[in-house]
Amino acid sequence: MLELTSSSLAVSLLDPVADLDKLVSPEQAWRYGAGGYIWQVTDRASGRELLTGPQGSVPSSEFNPGQGQGIPDSFQWRPIRQNSRDGPALIIGLGEVESADGAVTSLCSWDISRPTVSSILFKTAHEFERYSLELERTVTLSNRTLRSHTRINNLGSELPFTWYPHPFFPNVGEPGVDELCKFSPDATFVDGRDAEPGFKQDPVSGFISRAQEVGGMGYLGGYDKTRPLTVLQNHPVVGMVAATCSYSPTYLPIWGNEHAFSWEPFLERWLAPGESYEWSIDYVFGMMGGQPARL
């Protein structure tokens, strides 16, 4: 593991080589990216871990990399292919895969450095068919703010890509009672699809809560897609995590089960040859006056 620490938080990140067993598996070999994978955030004062995963606490031997843990991110939604949906493909941030079964055939290599005492930089490059690109992922910790920053430099043909983060937070309180999160600009469930009926939304405050113990899947829309997204996430340990995206998502699902809750703000872009694009998300693990902040 790679580590970042501040006076109040400790952050663990996966090492793309040493922690390969937590990144790929026969079941789902290519879901999450390797460089910049945030595995855990720990509150140093209480010693409590602030992130979880769909499996909850399981022994390492039972962990499924396809389900993930902490704050992984992924380019797998839109693999890079020359012609059709069949045959080899490139997953940015991971490597080349066989589309038929998802098996990784060639992992990318990473150059890892520490530009400052509070940041870790992951750099890799891809050459695949007519595509060529450089990828930089930087994770920075400042007091209680954790920033995940990504930059792509397109050196080849036109490059379409889709990226999303998948932070896993522990559930809050009782279903139907305790609020999970709120999005700004205001977001509402699309066409009444409320995860059958995994989640419900307060019509006045806009806060979303679980409608049942397990949760499910929900899809949000109706927000201003010209403005960056902010999420207020209730948390059982620190009271609140405030997350700010530098972009407005094109697609915004939420998901939950008995162990975890997550939102996935998808970013979709099309880069011209020679074009670069960068974006970031700040996660603030808030405490006020030494006590958990509540929404």
Buried (B, 14 or more C-beta within 10 A) or exposed (E): EBEBBBEBBBBBBBBBEEBBEBBBBEEBBBBBBBBBBBBBBBBEEEEEBBBBBBBEEEEEEEBBBBBBBBBBBBBBBBBBBEEEEEEBBBBBBBBBBBBEEBEBEEBBEBEBEEEEEBBBBBBBBBEBBEBBBBBBBBBBBBEBBBBBBBBBBBBBBEBEBBBBBBBBBBBBEEBEEBBBBBBBBEBBBBEEEBBEBBBBBEEEEBBBBBBBEEBBBBBBBEBEEEEBBBBBBBBBBBBBBBBBBBBBBEBBBBBBBEBBBBBBBBBBBEBEEEBEBEBBBBBBBBBEEEEBBEB
